Amino acid sequence: MALIGRLLVILFAFLAACLAAGVIVVGAVLFPEFTDLGIGNIDPALDVVIGLGFFFISGFALVPALIVAVITEAFYIRSLLAYAVGGALVGAVCYLGLIPFDPATMHFDGVIRRHLEIMTGAGIVAGLVYWMIAGRNAGGWRLPPPSRRPPPVPSNLRPPSS
């Protein structure tokens, strides 16, 4: 039963992390000069674009993020840094999965550094969001439940026997 609950928490954390990464990617692509905070009114179509970014990120990140989640659950990894690095790797893998690879020269053709940085940064944010929801308790579902038996009374507190 604890495993089913844990799987639901992992699913919810993954979806929240994908939403955060989608917002980061869409914001970085649509507003490259995001230094002025006085934006004013934002077009309502941005909600649709963010939703599409969420589905795009969650579709490509599912398998790499699942691998990171399985590793962290299996080895009880609860470090914030581990999830940030795992998110960065997932973001980089998602971007490089879309770029053509030339096996003859063993390098990716057409890597745009800014796009790689955006995806890696979005992966880091997604890893942090995942850690806040599910990563802090990784592997905790396998711990045995605490015993309900009261602790024994120390001998100096027992009443004297006659």
C-alpha positions as CSV (number, residue, x, y, z in Angstrom):
1,M,0.0,0.0,0.0
2,A,2.9,2.4,0.8
3,L,4.3,1.7,-2.7
4,I,1.1,2.7,-4.4
5,G,1.0,5.9,-2.4
6,R,4.7,6.6,-3.2
7,L,4.0,6.1,-7.0
8,L,1.2,8.6,-6.8
9,V,3.5,11.1,-5.1
10,I,6.2,10.5,-7.7
11,L,3.7,11.0,-10.5
12,F,2.4,14.3,-9.0
13,A,6.0,15.5,-8.4
14,F,7.0,14.6,-12.0
15,L,4.0,16.6,-13.4
16,A,4.7,19.6,-11.2
17,A,8.4,19.5,-12.2
18,C,7.4,19.3,-15.9
19,L,5.1,22.3,-15.4
20,A,7.9,24.3,-13.8
21,A,10.3,23.3,-16.6
22,G,7.7,24.2,-19.3
23,V,7.3,27.6,-17.8
24,I,11.0,28.2,-17.7
25,V,11.5,27.0,-21.3
26,V,8.5,29.0,-22.7
27,G,9.5,32.1,-20.7
28,A,13.1,31.9,-22.0
29,V,12.1,31.4,-25.6
30,L,9.3,34.0,-25.7
31,F,11.0,36.7,-23.6
32,P,14.8,36.6,-24.3
33,E,15.2,40.1,-22.9
34,F,13.5,39.3,-19.6
35,T,15.4,41.9,-17.7
36,D,12.6,44.4,-17.5
37,L,10.1,43.3,-14.9
38,G,7.5,46.0,-15.9
39,I,6.0,43.7,-18.6
40,G,2.4,44.9,-18.3
41,N,-0.4,42.8,-19.5
42,I,0.5,39.4,-20.9
43,D,-1.4,37.9,-23.8
44,P,-3.9,35.1,-22.7
45,A,-2.5,33.0,-25.5
46,L,0.5,32.5,-23.3
47,D,-1.5,30.1,-21.2
48,V,-1.9,27.9,-24.2
49,V,1.8,28.1,-25.1
50,I,2.8,27.2,-21.5
51,G,0.4,24.2,-21.6
52,L,1.9,23.1,-24.9
53,G,5.4,23.5,-23.3
54,F,4.3,21.4,-20.4
55,F,3.2,18.5,-22.7
56,F,6.3,18.8,-24.8
57,I,8.6,18.7,-21.7
58,S,6.7,15.9,-20.0
59,G,6.7,13.8,-23.2
60,F,10.4,14.0,-23.8
61,A,11.5,13.9,-20.2
62,L,9.5,10.9,-19.1
63,V,12.0,8.1,-19.6
64,P,15.2,10.0,-18.5
65,A,13.3,11.3,-15.4
66,L,12.0,7.9,-14.6
67,I,15.5,6.5,-14.7
68,V,16.7,9.2,-12.3
69,A,13.7,8.6,-10.0
70,V,14.3,4.8,-9.9
71,I,18.0,5.3,-9.1
72,T,17.2,7.8,-6.3
73,E,14.5,5.6,-4.8
74,A,16.6,2.4,-5.0
75,F,19.6,4.0,-3.3
76,Y,17.8,6.3,-0.8
77,I,19.4,9.4,-2.4
78,R,17.8,12.4,-0.8
79,S,20.4,15.1,-1.6
80,L,19.2,18.3,-3.1
81,L,22.4,18.5,-5.2
82,A,21.7,15.0,-6.6
83,Y,18.3,16.1,-7.9
84,A,19.6,19.3,-9.3
85,V,22.4,17.4,-11.2
86,G,19.9,14.7,-12.3
87,G,17.5,17.4,-13.6
88,A,20.4,19.1,-15.5
89,L,21.3,15.7,-17.1
90,V,17.6,15.1,-18.0
91,G,17.3,18.6,-19.5
92,A,20.5,18.1,-21.5
93,V,19.4,14.6,-22.7
94,C,16.0,16.0,-23.8
95,Y,17.6,18.7,-25.9
96,L,20.3,16.5,-27.4
97,G,17.7,13.9,-28.2
98,L,16.2,16.4,-30.7
99,I,19.6,17.2,-32.3
100,P,20.9,15.1,-35.2
101,F,23.9,13.0,-34.3
102,D,26.6,12.2,-36.8
103,P,28.2,8.9,-35.9
104,A,31.0,9.3,-38.4
105,T,32.4,12.4,-36.6
106,M,30.9,11.4,-33.2
107,H,29.4,14.8,-32.5
108,F,26.0,16.6,-32.6
109,D,25.2,18.7,-35.7
110,G,23.5,22.0,-35.0
111,V,23.8,22.4,-31.2
112,I,22.7,25.9,-30.2
113,R,24.4,26.8,-27.0
114,R,21.6,29.0,-25.7
115,H,19.0,26.3,-26.2
116,L,21.2,23.8,-24.4
117,E,21.6,26.2,-21.5
118,I,17.8,26.9,-21.4
119,M,17.0,23.1,-21.3
120,T,19.7,22.4,-18.7
121,G,18.5,25.3,-16.5
122,A,14.9,24.1,-16.8
123,G,16.0,20.6,-15.9
124,I,17.7,22.0,-12.7
125,V,14.5,23.8,-11.7
126,A,12.5,20.7,-12.4
127,G,14.9,18.6,-10.3
128,L,14.5,21.1,-7.4
129,V,10.7,21.0,-7.7
130,Y,10.7,17.2,-7.8
131,W,13.0,17.2,-4.7
132,M,10.6,19.5,-2.8
133,I,7.7,17.2,-3.4
134,A,9.0,13.7,-3.6
135,G,12.8,13.6,-3.4
136,R,13.2,14.5,0.3
137,N,11.6,11.2,1.3
138,A,13.2,9.0,-1.4
139,G,13.2,5.3,-0.4
140,G,11.3,6.0,2.8
141,W,8.4,3.8,1.8
142,R,10.6,0.7,2.3
143,L,11.3,1.4,6.0
144,P,9.5,-0.8,8.4
145,P,6.7,0.8,10.3
146,P,7.6,1.8,13.9
147,S,6.6,-0.7,16.6
148,R,3.5,0.1,18.6
149,R,4.7,-1.7,21.7
150,P,5.7,0.7,24.5
151,P,9.3,0.8,25.5
152,P,10.3,-1.2,28.6
153,V,10.3,0.6,31.9
154,P,13.8,1.0,33.4
155,S,14.6,-1.0,36.4
156,N,15.1,2.0,38.7
157,L,11.6,3.2,38.0
158,R,9.8,-0.1,38.7
159,P,8.0,-0.6,42.0
160,P,9.9,-2.8,44.4
161,S,8.7,-6.4,44.4
162,S,7.7,-8.0,47.6
